[in-house]
């Protein structure tokens, strides 16, 4: 179990620093090597998934595998730059599709964790899932746009600004949730 946890931590750090790895890597390494590195990271991620997670995330991981293989075979630096946009658009599809199925993703996550949900919870989590879907749409578009600008802008946005925006959204939602609960008497 300790090895699995260590691999998860390495994966999270590698994914979080992906833009910086690409920024520095393209100066000294061929794109095919960086594509293989992405494949290795995805393989690590699959290896530490719990059986329940594997079933749910397998289609997404397969999409990322195919993308990484294509980037490796084509030897395209530019293709590697579109990976953050692909991740954002994939999350957009997952969040938006859950809204159409009637049970938003965030509600399923809360229920799976065994958290008690007030009668206001489902509607709140539905709207929050919509907010996240919108965020992933905008973030994915900005990420794609940065590819056309420069590697420095791409790295700054995808390696720092994007994460700061996620943190701001999480923090803002946490503050708003407290206000919302007080207002609803929960």
GIVENQUI-V720400 format. One record per residue. RES is the residue in three letters. PSI is psi as a letter, one per 40 degrees, with the letter a starting at -180 (NA if undefined). D_FIRST is the distance of its C-alpha to the first C-alpha in Angstrom with 2 decimals. Layout:
res = [RES/RES]
psi = [PSI/PSI]
d_first = [D_FIRST/D_FIRST]
This chain:
res = [UNK/UNK/UNK/UNK/UNK/UNK/UNK/UNK/UNK/UNK/UNK/UNK/UNK/UNK/UNK/UNK/UNK/UNK/UNK/UNK/UNK/UNK/UNK/UNK/UNK/UNK/UNK/UNK/UNK/UNK/UNK/UNK/UNK/UNK/UNK/UNK/UNK/UNK/UNK/UNK/UNK/UNK/UNK/UNK/UNK/UNK/UNK/UNK/UNK/UNK/UNK/UNK/UNK/UNK/UNK/UNK/UNK/UNK/UNK/UNK/UNK/UNK/UNK/UNK/UNK/UNK/UNK/UNK/UNK/UNK/UNK/UNK/UNK/UNK/UNK/UNK/UNK/UNK/UNK/UNK/UNK/UNK/UNK/UNK/UNK/UNK/UNK/UNK/UNK/UNK/UNK/UNK/UNK/UNK/UNK/UNK/UNK/UNK/UNK/UNK/UNK/UNK/UNK/UNK/UNK/UNK/UNK/UNK/UNK/UNK/UNK/UNK/UNK/UNK/UNK/UNK/UNK/UNK/UNK/UNK/UNK/UNK/UNK/UNK/UNK/UNK/UNK/UNK/UNK/UNK/UNK/UNK/UNK/UNK/UNK/UNK/UNK/UNK/UNK/UNK/UNK/UNK/UNK/UNK/UNK/UNK/UNK/UNK/UNK/UNK/UNK/UNK/UNK/UNK/UNK/UNK/UNK/UNK/UNK/UNK/UNK/UNK/UNK/UNK/UNK/UNK/UNK/UNK/UNK/UNK/UNK/UNK/UNK/UNK/UNK/UNK/UNK/UNK/UNK/UNK/UNK/UNK/UNK/UNK/UNK/UNK]
psi = [d/d/d/d/d/d/d/d/d/d/d/d/d/d/d/d/e/d/d/d/d/d/d/d/d/e/d/e/i/i/d/d/d/d/d/d/d/d/d/d/d/d/d/d/d/d/d/e/i/i/d/d/d/d/d/d/e/d/d/d/d/d/d/d/d/d/d/d/d/d/d/d/d/d/f/h/d/d/d/d/d/e/d/d/d/d/d/d/d/d/d/d/d/d/d/d/d/d/d/d/e/d/h/i/d/d/d/d/d/d/d/d/e/e/h/h/h/i/d/e/d/d/d/d/d/d/d/d/d/d/d/d/d/d/d/d/d/d/d/d/d/d/d/d/d/d/d/e/c/i/d/d/d/d/d/d/d/d/e/d/d/d/d/d/d/d/d/d/d/d/d/d/d/d/d/d/d/d/d/d/d/d/d/e/f/NA]
d_first = [0.00/3.81/5.45/5.09/6.30/8.67/9.93/10.64/12.52/14.36/15.30/16.65/18.56/19.93/21.09/22.59/24.43/25.41/29.07/29.27/27.67/30.30/33.05/32.66/31.55/34.63/36.84/35.65/33.63/34.82/33.61/32.33/29.83/28.64/28.42/26.26/24.00/23.73/22.94/20.13/18.67/19.07/17.44/14.33/14.46/14.97/12.07/9.48/11.73/11.30/14.17/16.44/16.06/16.80/19.98/21.13/20.36/21.29/24.97/24.34/22.05/24.73/27.36/25.60/25.11/28.83/29.77/27.89/29.44/32.82/32.53/31.69/34.57/37.04/36.10/36.72/35.79/37.14/34.81/31.82/33.40/33.44/29.66/29.30/32.19/30.59/27.44/29.76/31.95/29.07/27.90/31.58/31.88/28.84/30.07/33.71/33.12/31.37/34.58/36.68/34.68/35.54/32.15/31.01/27.42/27.01/28.38/25.90/22.98/24.54/25.20/21.70/20.48/23.13/25.29/28.94/31.19/34.83/37.57/37.69/34.01/34.28/37.17/35.54/32.30/34.52/36.34/33.23/31.85/35.26/35.01/31.68/33.17/36.16/34.11/32.25/35.68/37.28/34.37/34.26/38.04/38.06/35.30/37.49/40.54/39.05/38.74/42.56/43.04/41.46/38.20/38.44/38.89/36.13/33.68/34.87/34.62/31.36/29.60/30.98/33.41/31.36/28.41/31.01/32.48/29.18/28.73/32.36/31.98/28.95/30.81/34.07/32.65/31.16/34.61/36.41/34.26/35.37/38.94/38.70/37.40/40.22/42.74/41.74/41.56/37.97]
